[in-house]
Amino acid sequence: MKKFTTLFCTALLSTAASAGQQAFLVQNSGWMEPFYQDQNSQLKPLVNAVIQTVSQPNDQVVVSVFNQSNALAKSPQVIYQGAVQKDLMALLNKQNIAQKSEKAYADTDFKEAVVSTITGPFQNKSGIIWIFTNNKNSPNNDAATTERNKEFYELIHIDKAINKVVAFPLKMPVQGQHFNASGLMVYALAYGDKAETELNQLVQSGQMSKVFTQQPALLKPLDKEAVRLIPTGVKNSSTIQASLAADQKTLVFNLEPKDVIPELKLTADLKNNFYPYNIAATQVDAKLTLANGMQAPIEISQSDIQLVGKENVKLEFKLPIPSHLIVSPWSFEVFKAMGKAVTIPATIHVTLYEQKLSLSEEFKGNLQQLFPGDPLSDVFVAPQNIQSSTAQIPVQFKLQYPLWPVVLMIVGILLLIVFAIIAAALSSKRKRYEVWVNGLKKQTIQIKPFGKCSIYGDAGREIALVKRGLSDATVENLDKENLVTIRSI
């Protein structure tokens, strides 16, 4: 476990700075003999197709064959490293079964292959590791096999450096000189946070369906995103619509502000995300969290659930609506939306307590057909220490406001602009006035809007003050013996 801890710490330190990289490990130990000898084997075309399908142009790609290091050769052996090429078939066709002696085929060590890739070509930086195998991990081909299988199990399920693991059991009947096989297993391991994000994107985008027609089996993590909600209706409102966004995960509620109610009675299917496991939980808890951190409990119609296979459980959720966040139609948020829906983001947290996972009988039967006579691989046994799981479901409350308040606000703003322009124009224009004192014309003055002008008598004393607003001017007489009037010219 010390080695695992070192890998975990290194992954945390290196993830942020690493570029995208993927390794493709192809088993070539003795048990893989029929996949290399059968002329109809699709192993090498499959490996080439996966590399071309999942690799991005800027990815650094490592292709290796692996068995178990012995006196003749080290494992894994890198056969290509660099930017992804269009076709690696010629290189793959040169590969054959490895031997540990002149008379014996090489054994297999999964853990050695994974750790050597991380510490070697990956340089302890985040990346996705693909393993193509007949699912036989047989180091030394003796009693040590059990211990090595346990180490690989711990690497897959317990080591925190491995963030996500999915598997693809494939039908591939082949016949060799000594062995035959019915199926092949392809694993994808995400080492580090960055690789987990990249692997999630590959799964969710459907890109891998070009080569893998079946749903991937999730082996890790089994403590988060266990379920998702598929809305089927709103019982207590005919105007509120519930749906899934394009990502098939985000819940979207379309509301009219005038029809908002304190609580939604949402009917939804709870879907199992942990294929191929059945999920049993004695208690289901849910709460709504707003972007500002405020939380509110969500009442669920059923406290315990049984998600068997791909079947959904129908539930009712009493979902509170954050009415205090619904803004006025005259608010800046509505104006900024320009007639579009105003979105209030939130998150539904669903927690399953006393969770118990069991492999579905359908999947178990499929494995027995692909690998007849083999015991169930330990990697498909869910860790017993996982007692609960949480799922975070994004929510969007979309409020569609009428357009007329926005139109009125725009008209008001335009009127203010026009008024400001007119005022500016008038403020720069001067008016001429004749000044009359006691019935006699004394002088002519010019005065601009909001300006003023003093009028003086014969003795040089101020006798009146002429003031102008936006339009006409007025006279304020200051001397009782002199009457001052003005006339516009």
QUIVEN-V665526 format. One record per residue. N is the residue number from 1. RES is the residue in three letters. SS is DSSP state (h for helix, s for strand, l for the rest). OMEGA is omega in radians with two decimals (none if undefined). Layout:
# QUIVEN-V665526
n:res:ss:omega
N:RES:SS:OMEGA
N:RES:SS:OMEGA
This chain:
# QUIVEN-V665526
n:res:ss:omega
1:MET:l:3.12
2:LYS:h:3.12
3:LYS:h:3.14
4:PHE:h:3.14
5:THR:h:3.11
6:THR:h:3.11
7:LEU:h:-3.12
8:PHE:h:-3.13
9:CYS:h:3.14
10:THR:h:3.14
11:ALA:h:3.14
12:LEU:h:-3.09
13:LEU:h:-2.99
14:SER:h:-2.99
15:THR:l:-3.02
16:ALA:l:-3.02
17:ALA:l:-2.99
18:SER:l:3.02
19:ALA:l:3.13
20:GLY:l:3.11
21:GLN:s:-3.12
22:GLN:s:3.09
23:ALA:s:-3.13
24:PHE:s:-3.06
25:LEU:s:-3.09
26:VAL:s:-3.11
27:GLN:s:3.09
28:ASN:l:3.09
29:SER:l:-3.02
30:GLY:h:-3.12
31:TRP:h:-3.13
32:MET:h:-3.07
33:GLU:h:-3.07
34:PRO:h:3.14
35:PHE:h:3.12
36:TYR:h:-3.06
37:GLN:h:-3.11
38:ASP:l:-3.11
39:GLN:l:3.14
40:ASN:l:-3.12
41:SER:l:3.13
42:GLN:l:-3.10
43:LEU:h:-3.05
44:LYS:h:3.03
45:PRO:h:3.11
46:LEU:h:3.14
47:VAL:h:-3.14
48:ASN:h:-3.13
49:ALA:h:3.13
50:VAL:h:-3.14
51:ILE:h:-3.09
52:GLN:h:-3.06
53:THR:h:-3.00
54:VAL:h:-3.08
55:SER:l:3.05
56:GLN:l:-3.09
57:PRO:l:-3.10
58:ASN:l:3.12
59:ASP:l:2.94
60:GLN:s:-3.01
61:VAL:s:3.04
62:VAL:s:3.07
63:VAL:s:-3.10
64:SER:s:2.91
65:VAL:s:-3.08
66:PHE:s:3.02
67:ASN:l:2.98
68:GLN:l:-3.12
69:SER:l:3.12
70:ASN:l:-3.08
71:ALA:l:-3.11
72:LEU:l:-3.05
73:ALA:l:3.04
74:LYS:l:3.09
75:SER:l:-0.05
76:PRO:l:3.13
77:GLN:s:-3.13
78:VAL:s:3.10
79:ILE:s:3.05
80:TYR:s:3.07
81:GLN:s:3.14
82:GLY:s:3.10
83:ALA:s:-3.08
84:VAL:l:3.09
85:GLN:l:-3.12
86:LYS:l:-3.06
87:ASP:l:3.10
88:LEU:l:-3.08
89:MET:h:-3.11
90:ALA:h:3.14
91:LEU:h:3.14
92:LEU:h:-3.12
93:ASN:h:3.14
94:LYS:l:-3.05
95:GLN:l:-3.14
96:ASN:l:-3.14
97:ILE:l:3.11
98:ALA:l:3.13
99:GLN:s:3.07
100:LYS:l:3.03
101:SER:l:-3.12
102:GLU:l:-3.06
103:LYS:l:-3.05
104:ALA:l:3.06
105:TYR:s:3.13
106:ALA:l:3.07
107:ASP:l:-3.05
108:THR:l:3.07
109:ASP:l:-3.10
110:PHE:h:-3.06
111:LYS:h:3.12
112:GLU:h:-3.12
113:ALA:h:-3.10
114:VAL:h:-3.09
115:VAL:h:3.14
116:SER:h:3.10
117:THR:h:-3.14
118:ILE:h:-3.08
119:THR:h:-3.13
120:GLY:l:-3.08
121:PRO:l:-3.13
122:PHE:l:-3.09
123:GLN:l:3.11
124:ASN:l:3.09
125:LYS:l:-3.05
126:SER:l:3.11
127:GLY:s:3.12
128:ILE:s:3.14
129:ILE:s:3.08
130:TRP:s:3.13
131:ILE:s:3.10
132:PHE:s:-2.94
133:THR:s:2.99
134:ASN:l:3.06
135:ASN:l:3.07
136:LYS:l:3.09
137:ASN:l:-2.99
138:SER:l:3.11
139:PRO:h:3.12
140:ASN:h:3.09
141:ASN:h:-3.11
142:ASP:l:-3.10
143:ALA:l:3.13
144:ALA:h:-3.13
145:THR:h:-3.13
146:THR:h:-3.13
147:GLU:h:3.13
148:ARG:h:3.07
149:ASN:h:3.10
150:LYS:h:3.13
151:GLU:h:3.12
152:PHE:h:3.09
153:TYR:h:-3.14
154:GLU:h:3.10
155:LEU:h:-3.12
156:ILE:h:-2.93
157:HIS:h:-2.98
158:ILE:l:-3.10
159:ASP:l:-3.07
160:LYS:l:3.11
161:ALA:l:3.08
162:ILE:s:-3.01
163:ASN:s:-3.05
164:LYS:s:3.11
165:VAL:s:3.00
166:VAL:s:-3.10
167:ALA:s:3.11
168:PHE:s:3.03
169:PRO:s:-3.06
170:LEU:s:3.04
171:LYS:s:3.14
172:MET:s:-3.14
173:PRO:s:-3.14
174:VAL:s:-3.14
175:GLN:s:3.08
176:GLY:l:-3.13
177:GLN:l:-3.08
178:HIS:l:-3.04
179:PHE:l:2.98
180:ASN:s:-3.12
181:ALA:s:3.13
182:SER:s:-3.05
183:GLY:s:-3.14
184:LEU:s:3.09
185:MET:s:3.06
186:VAL:s:3.09
187:TYR:s:2.98
188:ALA:s:-3.11
189:LEU:s:3.07
190:ALA:s:3.11
191:TYR:s:-3.14
192:GLY:l:-3.07
193:ASP:h:-3.09
194:LYS:h:3.12
195:ALA:h:3.10
196:GLU:h:3.10
197:THR:h:-3.12
198:GLU:h:3.12
199:LEU:h:3.07
200:ASN:h:3.14
201:GLN:h:3.11
202:LEU:h:-3.13
203:VAL:h:-3.05
204:GLN:h:-3.11
205:SER:h:-3.07
206:GLY:l:-3.10
207:GLN:h:-3.10
208:MET:h:3.14
209:SER:h:3.08
210:LYS:h:3.12
211:VAL:l:3.12
212:PHE:l:-3.06
213:THR:l:-3.10
214:GLN:l:3.13
215:GLN:l:3.11
216:PRO:l:3.06
217:ALA:s:-3.14
218:LEU:s:3.08
219:LEU:s:-3.12
220:LYS:s:0.02
221:PRO:l:3.10
222:LEU:l:3.11
223:ASP:l:3.08
224:LYS:s:-3.12
225:GLU:l:-3.11
226:ALA:l:-3.05
227:VAL:s:2.93
228:ARG:s:-3.10
229:LEU:s:3.05
230:ILE:s:-3.06
231:PRO:s:3.09
232:THR:s:3.10
233:GLY:s:3.06
234:VAL:s:-3.00
235:LYS:l:-2.99
236:ASN:l:3.08
237:SER:l:3.08
238:SER:l:-3.09
239:THR:l:-3.13
240:ILE:l:-3.11
241:GLN:s:3.10
242:ALA:s:-3.11
243:SER:s:3.04
244:LEU:s:3.08
245:ALA:l:-3.10
246:ALA:l:-3.14
247:ASP:l:3.13
248:GLN:l:3.12
249:LYS:l:-3.07
250:THR:l:3.06
251:LEU:s:-3.13
252:VAL:s:3.07
253:PHE:s:3.09
254:ASN:s:-3.06
255:LEU:s:2.92
256:GLU:l:-3.10
257:PRO:h:-3.11
258:LYS:h:-3.10
259:ASP:h:-3.09
260:VAL:l:3.10
261:ILE:l:-3.08
262:PRO:l:-3.01
263:GLU:s:3.08
264:LEU:s:2.98
265:LYS:s:-3.06
266:LEU:s:2.98
267:THR:s:-3.06
268:ALA:s:3.02
269:ASP:s:3.04
270:LEU:s:-3.04
271:LYS:s:3.14
272:ASN:s:3.08
273:ASN:l:-3.04
274:PHE:l:3.06
275:TYR:l:0.31
276:PRO:l:-3.07
277:TYR:s:2.89
278:ASN:s:-3.14
279:ILE:s:3.00
280:ALA:s:3.12
281:ALA:s:-3.11
282:THR:l:-3.12
283:GLN:s:3.07
284:VAL:s:-3.13
285:ASP:s:3.13
286:ALA:s:3.08
287:LYS:s:3.12
288:LEU:s:3.11
289:THR:s:3.12
290:LEU:s:-3.11
291:ALA:l:-3.14
292:ASN:l:3.10
293:GLY:l:3.13
294:MET:l:-3.10
295:GLN:s:3.08
296:ALA:s:3.14
297:PRO:s:3.08
298:ILE:s:3.12
299:GLU:s:-3.11
300:ILE:s:-3.04
301:SER:l:-3.08
302:GLN:l:-3.05
303:SER:l:3.12
304:ASP:l:-3.06
305:ILE:s:3.02
306:GLN:s:3.10
307:LEU:s:-3.06
308:VAL:l:3.14
309:GLY:l:-3.11
310:LYS:l:3.14
311:GLU:l:3.11
312:ASN:l:3.05
313:VAL:s:-3.14
314:LYS:s:-3.10
315:LEU:s:3.03
316:GLU:s:-3.12
317:PHE:s:3.03
318:LYS:s:-2.97
319:LEU:s:3.11
320:PRO:s:3.08
321:ILE:l:-3.12
322:PRO:l:-3.04
323:SER:h:-3.13
324:HIS:h:3.11
325:LEU:h:3.14
326:ILE:l:-2.99
327:VAL:l:3.11
328:SER:l:3.09
329:PRO:l:3.13
330:TRP:l:-3.08
331:SER:l:3.12
332:PHE:h:3.13
333:GLU:h:3.12
334:VAL:h:3.12
335:PHE:h:-3.12
336:LYS:h:3.14
337:ALA:h:3.08
338:MET:l:3.08
339:GLY:l:3.09
340:LYS:l:-3.13
341:ALA:l:3.03
342:VAL:s:-3.04
343:THR:s:3.03
344:ILE:s:-3.12
345:PRO:s:3.09
346:ALA:s:3.13
347:THR:s:3.00
348:ILE:s:3.10
349:HIS:s:3.11
350:VAL:s:-3.13
351:THR:s:3.05
352:LEU:s:-3.13
353:TYR:s:-3.11
354:GLU:l:-3.10
355:GLN:l:3.07
356:LYS:s:-3.11
357:LEU:s:3.07
358:SER:s:-3.12
359:LEU:s:-3.11
360:SER:l:-3.12
361:GLU:h:3.14
362:GLU:h:-3.14
363:PHE:h:3.13
364:LYS:h:3.10
365:GLY:h:3.10
366:ASN:h:3.11
367:LEU:h:-3.13
368:GLN:h:3.08
369:GLN:h:-3.11
370:LEU:h:-3.11
371:PHE:l:-3.05
372:PRO:l:3.11
373:GLY:l:3.14
374:ASP:l:3.02
375:PRO:l:3.11
376:LEU:l:-3.13
377:SER:l:-3.12
378:ASP:h:-3.07
379:VAL:h:3.12
380:PHE:h:3.07
381:VAL:l:-3.10
382:ALA:l:3.11
383:PRO:l:-3.10
384:GLN:l:-3.09
385:ASN:l:3.11
386:ILE:l:-3.05
387:GLN:l:-3.09
388:SER:l:3.08
389:SER:s:3.11
390:THR:s:3.05
391:ALA:s:3.10
392:GLN:s:-3.07
393:ILE:s:3.12
394:PRO:s:-3.13
395:VAL:s:3.04
396:GLN:s:2.97
397:PHE:s:-3.10
398:LYS:s:-3.10
399:LEU:s:-3.14
400:GLN:l:3.14
401:TYR:l:3.08
402:PRO:l:-3.05
403:LEU:l:-3.00
404:TRP:h:3.07
405:PRO:h:3.10
406:VAL:h:3.13
407:VAL:h:-3.14
408:LEU:h:3.12
409:MET:h:3.12
410:ILE:h:3.11
411:VAL:h:3.12
412:GLY:h:3.12
413:ILE:h:3.12
414:LEU:h:3.11
415:LEU:h:3.10
416:LEU:h:3.13
417:ILE:h:3.13
418:VAL:h:3.13
419:PHE:h:3.13
420:ALA:h:3.12
421:ILE:h:3.12
422:ILE:h:3.14
423:ALA:h:3.13
424:ALA:h:3.14
425:ALA:h:-3.14
426:LEU:h:-3.08
427:SER:h:-3.14
428:SER:l:-3.09
429:LYS:l:3.11
430:ARG:s:3.05
431:LYS:s:3.13
432:ARG:s:-3.13
433:TYR:s:2.96
434:GLU:s:3.14
435:VAL:s:-3.14
436:TRP:s:3.12
437:VAL:s:-3.14
438:ASN:l:3.08
439:GLY:l:-3.13
440:LEU:s:3.12
441:LYS:s:-3.08
442:LYS:s:-3.07
443:GLN:s:3.04
444:THR:s:-3.14
445:ILE:s:3.00
446:GLN:s:-3.11
447:ILE:s:-3.12
448:LYS:s:3.14
449:PRO:l:3.13
450:PHE:l:3.07
451:GLY:l:3.10
452:LYS:s:-3.09
453:CYS:s:3.13
454:SER:s:3.09
455:ILE:s:-3.08
456:TYR:s:3.11
457:GLY:l:-3.09
458:ASP:l:-3.11
459:ALA:l:3.14
460:GLY:l:3.13
461:ARG:l:3.13
462:GLU:s:-3.07
463:ILE:s:-3.13
464:ALA:s:3.11
465:LEU:s:3.14
466:VAL:s:3.13
467:LYS:s:3.11
468:ARG:s:3.01
469:GLY:l:3.13
470:LEU:l:-3.10
471:SER:l:-3.05
472:ASP:l:-3.14
473:ALA:s:3.09
474:THR:s:-3.10
475:VAL:s:3.02
476:GLU:s:-3.13
477:ASN:s:-3.11
478:LEU:l:-3.08
479:ASP:l:-3.10
480:LYS:l:-3.09
481:GLU:l:-3.10
482:ASN:l:3.11
483:LEU:l:-3.11
484:VAL:s:3.05
485:THR:s:3.12
486:ILE:s:3.06
487:ARG:s:3.14
488:SER:s:3.14
489:ILE:l:none
